Amino acid sequence: MKKGALKVLSPPIRLCKNWTILVPHQRVLILEPSRELADKSRNLLERERYEVEIVLNLKSAENIIRERRMSLIIVDLDLEEISGVEAVKRIRRLDKTVPIIAIHSQDSEEVSEALYLIENISYLKKPVEFEDIFERIKEILPR
């Protein structure tokens, strides 16, 4: 490098399957028991240049959270193996700061109150359009 030349440091980028350039450090983990909805969410978020991990159960989510830092976690609370609120509590024990978007279909004050007591969580009630989820993501993860 020439003396006095400015060295530009940029974060590394990586390519996903469809050759979209992904912005580093914008990793979204989606815990969604429905493979079809999970894949649709992945495609839409990757189009917006987020790096997306999909898991269908809490155990897989916990393993990923232990392995690497996520920017955001989206959780469908309608899980088969455990209550959604308990799943969010377990995620929060693994990572105290990651923002979480919880999506639930239960019209229950108990669920809403339990989620309210968990720090750094946002929740949406089903039925929810992807545009609503994406707006919430943009609020949480500014570009």
C-alpha positions in Angstrom: 0.0 0.0 0.0 1.3 3.5 -0.9 2.3 5.8 2.0 -0.7 8.0 2.8 -3.1 5.8 0.9 -6.4 5.3 2.7 -7.2 1.6 3.5 -10.9 0.9 3.3 -12.1 -1.8 5.6 -15.4 -3.3 4.7 -17.1 -6.3 6.4 -16.9 -9.5 4.4 -19.9 -10.5 2.4 -21.1 -13.9 1.5 -23.4 -15.3 -1.1 -26.5 -17.4 -0.4 -27.8 -20.1 -2.7 -29.4 -17.7 -5.2 -26.3 -15.4 -5.4 -27.9 -12.6 -3.4 -25.3 -10.6 -1.5 -26.0 -10.8 2.2 -25.2 -8.0 4.6 -23.2 -9.5 7.4 -24.4 -9.3 11.0 -28.1 -9.3 9.9 -28.8 -12.9 10.9 -32.4 -13.8 11.5 -33.4 -17.1 13.1 -37.0 -18.3 12.4 -38.5 -20.9 14.7 -41.6 -22.0 12.7 -43.1 -25.5 12.9 -44.5 -25.3 9.4 -41.9 -26.0 6.8 -43.9 -24.2 4.1 -44.3 -21.0 6.0 -40.6 -21.2 7.1 -39.4 -21.5 3.5 -41.7 -18.6 2.4 -40.3 -16.4 5.1 -36.7 -17.4 4.3 -37.2 -16.5 0.6 -38.7 -13.1 1.4 -36.1 -12.2 3.9 -33.2 -13.3 1.7 -34.6 -11.2 -1.1 -34.1 -8.3 1.4 -30.5 -9.4 2.0 -30.9 -10.9 5.5 -29.1 -14.1 6.3 -31.8 -16.5 7.5 -31.7 -19.8 9.5 -34.8 -21.9 9.7 -35.6 -24.3 12.5 -38.8 -26.4 13.0 -38.3 -27.0 16.8 -37.0 -25.5 19.9 -34.0 -27.9 20.3 -32.7 -26.9 16.9 -33.1 -23.2 17.8 -31.2 -23.6 21.0 -28.4 -25.3 19.2 -28.0 -22.5 16.7 -28.3 -19.8 19.4 -25.4 -21.5 21.3 -23.3 -21.7 18.1 -23.6 -18.2 16.7 -25.0 -14.7 17.5 -28.3 -13.8 15.9 -29.5 -10.3 15.1 -33.2 -11.3 15.5 -35.3 -14.3 16.4 -38.8 -14.8 15.1 -40.8 -17.4 17.0 -44.2 -18.9 16.1 -45.6 -19.6 19.5 -47.8 -22.4 18.2 -45.2 -25.1 18.9 -46.1 -28.7 19.4 -43.5 -29.8 21.9 -43.6 -26.9 24.4 -45.7 -23.8 25.1 -44.6 -20.8 23.1 -44.1 -18.7 26.1 -41.8 -21.3 27.7 -39.9 -21.5 24.4 -39.3 -17.7 24.4 -38.1 -17.9 28.1 -35.6 -20.6 27.2 -34.4 -18.6 24.2 -34.0 -15.6 26.5 -32.0 -17.6 29.0 -29.5 -18.4 26.2 -29.3 -14.9 24.9 -30.4 -12.0 27.1 -30.2 -9.3 24.5 -31.3 -10.6 21.1 -34.6 -9.0 19.9 -37.5 -11.5 19.6 -40.6 -11.2 17.5 -43.3 -13.7 18.9 -46.2 -14.5 16.7 -49.2 -16.1 18.4 -52.8 -17.1 17.6 -54.0 -17.3 21.2 -56.3 -14.5 22.2 -55.2 -14.8 25.8 -54.4 -12.1 28.3 -52.2 -14.7 30.1 -50.0 -15.1 27.0 -49.9 -11.4 26.4 -48.9 -10.6 30.0 -46.3 -13.4 30.0 -44.7 -12.0 26.8 -44.9 -8.4 28.2 -42.7 -9.5 31.2 -40.0 -10.7 28.9 -37.4 -8.1 27.9 -36.8 -7.0 24.3 -39.7 -8.8 22.8 -42.3 -7.7 20.3 -45.3 -9.7 19.5 -47.9 -9.9 16.7 -51.2 -11.7 16.7 -52.3 -14.1 13.9 -53.4 -13.7 11.3 -50.5 -11.5 10.3 -49.3 -10.5 6.9 -45.6 -10.8 6.0 -45.5 -7.1 5.4 -46.4 -6.5 9.0 -43.6 -8.8 10.1 -41.2 -7.1 7.8 -42.1 -3.6 9.0 -41.4 -4.8 12.6 -38.1 -6.3 11.4 -37.1 -3.0 9.9 -37.9 -1.2 13.1 -35.8 -3.6 15.1 -32.9 -4.0 12.6 -32.3 -0.6 11.0 -30.1 -0.8 7.9 
